[in-house]
Amino acid sequence: MRCIVPYPPGGPTDLVGRVVAQRAQRELGQPLVIENKAGASGTIGSAEVARAAPDGQVLLVNASAHVIIPHLNRNLPYDALNDFTPITNMAMVPLIALVNPRLPVRSLRELAEHAKANPGRVSYASSSIGGAQHLAGEMFKMLAGVDMVHVPYRGAGPAIQDLIAGNVQVMFDSVPAGASAVREGMLRPIAALNARRIAVHPDLPTSAEAGFPDLVISTWYGFWGPARLPAAIAERMQRAIAVAVQDGEVKARLATLGADPVADTPAAFDAFCRSESEKFGAIVRRANITMN
Protein backbone atom coordinates (compact mmCIF):
# COMPACT_ATOMS: atom_id res chain seq x y z
CA MET A 1 0.00 0.00 0.00
CA ARG A 2 1.40 3.39 -1.06
CA CYS A 3 0.91 6.22 1.42
CA ILE A 4 1.55 9.52 -0.31
CA VAL A 5 2.80 12.40 1.81
CA PRO A 6 2.46 15.56 -0.31
CA TYR A 7 5.47 17.27 1.30
CA PRO A 8 9.25 16.71 1.41
CA PRO A 9 10.76 14.16 3.82
CA GLY A 10 11.51 15.25 7.37
CA GLY A 11 8.57 17.57 7.97
CA PRO A 12 5.96 16.94 10.68
CA THR A 13 3.42 15.31 8.35
CA ASP A 14 6.09 12.96 7.04
CA LEU A 15 7.35 12.13 10.54
CA VAL A 16 3.92 11.44 12.02
CA GLY A 17 2.92 9.40 8.98
CA ARG A 18 6.04 7.26 9.08
CA VAL A 19 5.82 6.57 12.81
CA VAL A 20 2.20 5.45 12.56
CA ALA A 21 2.55 3.55 9.27
CA GLN A 22 5.49 1.50 10.51
CA ARG A 23 3.40 0.16 13.39
CA ALA A 24 0.08 -0.10 11.50
CA GLN A 25 1.56 -2.33 8.80
CA ARG A 26 2.09 -5.03 11.41
CA GLU A 27 -1.66 -5.07 12.08
CA LEU A 28 -2.46 -5.11 8.36
CA GLY A 29 0.06 -7.80 7.50
CA GLN A 30 1.34 -5.86 4.48
CA PRO A 31 3.83 -3.04 3.94
CA LEU A 32 2.77 0.61 4.08
CA VAL A 33 5.26 2.47 1.94
CA ILE A 34 5.56 6.22 2.47
CA GLU A 35 6.10 8.16 -0.78
CA ASN A 36 6.89 11.87 -0.74
CA LYS A 37 5.25 13.74 -3.64
CA ALA A 38 5.88 17.38 -2.76
CA GLY A 39 4.86 20.52 -4.60
CA ALA A 40 2.24 23.26 -4.88
CA SER A 41 1.50 23.39 -1.13
CA GLY A 42 0.70 19.70 -1.02
CA THR A 43 -1.74 19.68 -3.91
CA ILE A 44 0.35 17.60 -6.35
CA GLY A 45 0.49 14.55 -4.12
CA SER A 46 -3.12 15.00 -3.04
CA ALA A 47 -4.29 15.15 -6.65
CA GLU A 48 -2.57 11.83 -7.37
CA VAL A 49 -4.56 10.16 -4.60
CA ALA A 50 -7.80 11.76 -5.80
CA ARG A 51 -7.19 10.19 -9.24
CA ALA A 52 -6.27 6.75 -7.88
CA ALA A 53 -8.48 3.68 -8.04
CA PRO A 54 -10.50 3.22 -4.82
CA ASP A 55 -8.95 -0.15 -4.00
CA GLY A 56 -6.95 0.79 -0.89
CA GLN A 57 -3.57 0.57 -2.61
CA VAL A 58 -3.01 4.36 -2.71
CA LEU A 59 -3.72 6.51 0.36
CA LEU A 60 -3.05 10.07 1.40
CA VAL A 61 -1.29 11.20 4.57
CA ASN A 62 -1.86 14.92 5.06
CA ALA A 63 -2.22 17.61 7.69
CA SER A 64 -5.03 20.05 8.45
CA ALA A 65 -3.75 22.01 5.45
CA HIS A 66 -5.81 19.53 3.39
CA VAL A 67 -8.98 21.46 4.30
CA ILE A 68 -7.34 24.90 4.47
CA ILE A 69 -5.66 25.12 1.05
CA PRO A 70 -8.96 24.89 -0.89
CA HIS A 71 -10.04 28.16 0.70
CA LEU A 72 -6.81 29.83 -0.44
CA ASN A 73 -6.75 28.36 -3.94
CA ARG A 74 -10.04 27.97 -5.77
CA ASN A 75 -8.42 26.29 -8.79
CA LEU A 76 -7.47 22.94 -7.29
CA PRO A 77 -7.86 19.85 -9.50
CA TYR A 78 -9.89 18.11 -6.77
CA ASP A 79 -12.51 18.71 -4.09
CA ALA A 80 -10.82 18.18 -0.71
CA LEU A 81 -14.00 16.99 0.97
CA ASN A 82 -15.78 15.03 -1.75
CA ASP A 83 -12.94 13.52 -3.82
CA PHE A 84 -11.47 11.64 -0.85
CA THR A 85 -12.65 9.08 1.69
CA PRO A 86 -11.72 10.06 5.25
CA ILE A 87 -10.17 7.16 7.16
CA THR A 88 -8.96 8.58 10.47
CA ASN A 89 -7.37 11.51 12.24
CA MET A 90 -4.09 10.04 13.51
CA ALA A 91 -3.10 12.76 15.95
CA MET A 92 -3.59 16.39 16.91
CA VAL A 93 -0.95 18.94 17.89
CA PRO A 94 -2.32 21.78 20.01
CA LEU A 95 -0.89 25.25 19.51
CA ILE A 96 0.36 27.56 22.25
CA ALA A 97 0.71 31.34 22.31
CA LEU A 98 4.34 32.42 22.67
CA VAL A 99 5.67 35.92 23.28
CA ASN A 100 9.07 37.51 23.47
CA PRO A 101 9.77 38.03 27.22
CA ARG A 102 10.42 41.71 26.61
CA LEU A 103 6.76 42.12 25.68
CA PRO A 104 4.98 43.21 28.90
CA VAL A 105 2.27 40.54 28.78
CA ARG A 106 1.72 37.30 30.67
CA SER A 107 -1.76 36.30 29.46
CA LEU A 108 -4.00 36.49 26.41
CA ARG A 109 -5.99 39.24 28.10
CA GLU A 110 -2.85 41.29 28.62
CA LEU A 111 -1.80 40.64 25.02
CA ALA A 112 -5.17 41.89 23.81
CA GLU A 113 -4.92 44.99 25.98
CA HIS A 114 -1.36 45.69 24.82
CA ALA A 115 -2.29 45.24 21.17
CA LYS A 116 -5.30 47.54 21.56
CA ALA A 117 -3.05 50.19 23.11
CA ASN A 118 -0.54 49.78 20.27
CA PRO A 119 -2.58 49.21 17.08
CA GLY A 120 -0.48 47.96 14.17
CA ARG A 121 2.70 47.94 16.26
CA VAL A 122 2.54 44.34 17.51
CA SER A 123 3.55 41.68 14.98
CA TYR A 124 3.05 37.94 15.02
CA ALA A 125 5.05 35.34 13.11
CA SER A 126 3.91 32.20 11.35
CA SER A 127 5.67 29.42 9.46
CA SER A 128 3.63 29.98 6.28
CA ILE A 129 0.70 31.83 4.78
CA GLY A 130 -2.58 30.06 5.46
CA GLY A 131 -1.26 27.48 7.91
CA ALA A 132 -2.85 26.78 11.29
CA GLN A 133 -0.36 29.13 12.96
CA HIS A 134 -1.37 31.99 10.67
CA LEU A 135 -5.07 31.31 11.12
CA ALA A 136 -4.63 31.15 14.90
CA GLY A 137 -3.25 34.68 14.80
CA GLU A 138 -6.16 35.85 12.67
CA MET A 139 -8.63 34.17 15.04
CA PHE A 140 -7.07 35.99 17.99
CA LYS A 141 -7.22 39.32 16.15
CA MET A 142 -10.91 38.82 15.38
CA LEU A 143 -11.90 37.63 18.85
CA ALA A 144 -9.85 40.27 20.66
CA GLY A 145 -10.73 43.05 18.23
CA VAL A 146 -7.10 44.07 17.75
CA ASP A 147 -4.83 45.10 14.88
CA MET A 148 -1.68 42.96 14.72
CA VAL A 149 0.67 42.60 11.76
CA HIS A 150 1.24 39.13 10.29
CA VAL A 151 4.82 38.29 9.31
CA PRO A 152 5.06 34.96 7.41
CA TYR A 153 8.28 32.93 7.26
CA ARG A 154 9.44 29.87 5.36
CA GLY A 155 9.23 27.44 8.22
CA ALA A 156 8.97 27.61 12.01
CA GLY A 157 12.75 27.76 12.56
CA PRO A 158 13.36 31.24 11.12
CA ALA A 159 10.14 32.52 12.71
CA ILE A 160 11.20 31.31 16.16
CA GLN A 161 14.63 32.90 15.76
CA ASP A 162 13.10 36.27 14.91
CA LEU A 163 10.70 35.94 17.83
CA ILE A 164 13.64 35.32 20.16
CA ALA A 165 15.46 38.31 18.65
CA GLY A 166 12.41 40.51 19.17
CA ASN A 167 11.91 41.30 15.48
CA VAL A 168 8.38 39.97 15.98
CA GLN A 169 6.62 39.82 19.33
CA VAL A 170 4.12 36.96 19.19
CA MET A 171 3.74 33.51 17.63
CA PHE A 172 1.08 30.82 17.83
CA ASP A 173 2.83 27.50 17.24
CA SER A 174 3.13 23.87 18.30
CA VAL A 175 4.87 22.98 21.54
CA PRO A 176 8.00 21.39 20.01
CA ALA A 177 8.77 24.40 17.78
CA GLY A 178 9.82 26.66 20.65
CA ALA A 179 10.44 24.07 23.36
CA SER A 180 14.15 24.68 23.87
CA ALA A 181 13.71 28.47 23.81
CA VAL A 182 10.95 28.19 26.42
CA ARG A 183 13.14 26.02 28.66
CA GLU A 184 15.95 28.56 28.42
CA GLY A 185 13.66 31.48 29.18
CA MET A 186 14.07 33.05 25.75
CA LEU A 187 10.33 32.75 25.01
CA ARG A 188 7.31 32.94 27.31
CA PRO A 189 4.25 30.72 26.76
CA ILE A 190 1.03 32.45 27.84
CA ALA A 191 -1.80 30.07 26.85
CA ALA A 192 -2.66 26.74 25.25
CA LEU A 193 -5.09 27.16 22.36
CA ASN A 194 -6.76 23.94 23.38
CA ALA A 195 -9.94 22.68 25.03
CA ARG A 196 -7.93 21.16 27.87
CA ARG A 197 -4.55 21.79 29.48
CA ILE A 198 -1.60 20.11 27.80
CA ALA A 199 0.67 17.63 29.57
CA VAL A 200 3.97 19.34 28.78
CA HIS A 201 2.72 22.66 30.21
CA PRO A 202 0.23 21.67 32.93
CA ASP A 203 0.25 25.14 34.49
CA LEU A 204 -0.48 26.90 31.19
CA PRO A 205 -4.13 28.08 31.06
CA THR A 206 -6.35 27.05 28.17
CA SER A 207 -7.91 29.61 25.86
CA ALA A 208 -11.18 29.39 27.79
CA GLU A 209 -9.43 29.87 31.10
CA ALA A 210 -7.68 32.88 29.57
CA GLY A 211 -10.98 34.42 28.50
CA PHE A 212 -11.11 33.29 24.86
CA PRO A 213 -13.21 30.08 24.77
CA ASP A 214 -13.52 30.12 20.96
CA LEU A 215 -9.76 30.34 20.38
CA VAL A 216 -9.25 26.59 19.95
CA ILE A 217 -7.10 25.52 17.03
CA SER A 218 -4.77 22.61 16.34
CA THR A 219 -2.68 21.13 13.62
CA TRP A 220 -3.80 17.57 12.91
CA TYR A 221 -2.70 14.67 10.70
CA GLY A 222 -4.97 12.24 8.92
CA PHE A 223 -5.31 9.38 6.45
CA TRP A 224 -7.58 9.55 3.41
CA GLY A 225 -8.30 7.26 0.49
CA PRO A 226 -9.76 8.15 -2.92
CA ALA A 227 -13.50 8.79 -3.17
CA ARG A 228 -15.69 5.65 -3.13
CA LEU A 229 -13.16 3.67 -1.11
CA PRO A 230 -15.14 0.67 0.20
CA ALA A 231 -16.14 1.07 3.85
CA ALA A 232 -14.56 -2.28 4.74
CA ILE A 233 -11.14 -1.07 3.57
CA ALA A 234 -11.43 2.25 5.38
CA GLU A 235 -12.55 0.56 8.60
CA ARG A 236 -9.78 -2.03 8.43
CA MET A 237 -7.20 0.75 7.97
CA GLN A 238 -8.69 2.78 10.82
CA ARG A 239 -8.53 -0.19 13.19
CA ALA A 240 -4.86 -0.76 12.35
CA ILE A 241 -4.04 2.90 12.95
CA ALA A 242 -5.98 2.89 16.23
CA VAL A 243 -3.82 0.02 17.47
CA ALA A 244 -0.68 1.76 16.20
CA VAL A 245 -1.22 5.11 17.95
CA GLN A 246 -1.87 3.38 21.29
CA ASP A 247 1.39 1.42 21.07
CA GLY A 248 3.69 2.61 23.85
CA GLU A 249 6.66 3.29 21.58
CA VAL A 250 4.51 5.10 19.01
CA LYS A 251 2.87 7.24 21.70
CA ALA A 252 6.29 8.17 23.04
CA ARG A 253 7.54 9.17 19.59
CA LEU A 254 4.38 11.16 18.88
CA ALA A 255 4.82 12.93 22.21
CA THR A 256 8.21 14.23 21.09
CA LEU A 257 6.33 15.89 18.20
CA GLY A 258 3.74 17.34 20.58
CA ALA A 259 1.09 15.05 19.07
CA ASP A 260 -1.87 13.52 20.93
CA PRO A 261 -3.23 10.25 19.45
CA VAL A 262 -6.80 10.31 18.11
CA ALA A 263 -7.65 7.50 15.62
CA ASP A 264 -11.37 8.32 15.30
CA THR A 265 -13.76 6.41 13.02
CA PRO A 266 -14.12 7.25 9.32
CA ALA A 267 -17.56 8.78 9.96
CA ALA A 268 -16.29 10.90 12.85
CA PHE A 269 -13.27 12.03 10.84
CA ASP A 270 -15.50 12.98 7.91
CA ALA A 271 -17.63 15.16 10.19
CA PHE A 272 -14.50 16.67 11.76
CA CYS A 273 -12.98 17.52 8.36
CA ARG A 274 -16.16 19.29 7.28
CA SER A 275 -16.37 21.20 10.55
CA GLU A 276 -12.72 22.25 10.37
CA SER A 277 -13.11 23.27 6.72
CA GLU A 278 -16.05 25.48 7.64
CA LYS A 279 -14.14 27.04 10.56
CA PHE A 280 -10.94 27.66 8.60
CA GLY A 281 -12.85 28.89 5.57
CA ALA A 282 -14.65 31.51 7.64
CA ILE A 283 -11.33 32.80 8.99
CA VAL A 284 -9.76 32.91 5.52
CA ARG A 285 -12.70 34.81 4.06
CA ARG A 286 -12.99 37.28 6.91
CA ALA A 287 -9.25 37.97 6.93
CA ASN A 288 -9.11 37.99 3.10
CA ILE A 289 -6.12 35.63 3.07
CA THR A 290 -4.73 34.52 -0.29
CA MET A 291 -1.74 32.44 -1.36
CA ASN A 292 -0.11 35.55 -2.90
Summary of the structure (lengths in Angstrom):
residues: 292
radius of gyration: 18.9
end to end distance: 35.7
largest distance: 60.1
contacts: 1032
relative contact order: 0.20
helix: 42%
strand: 21%
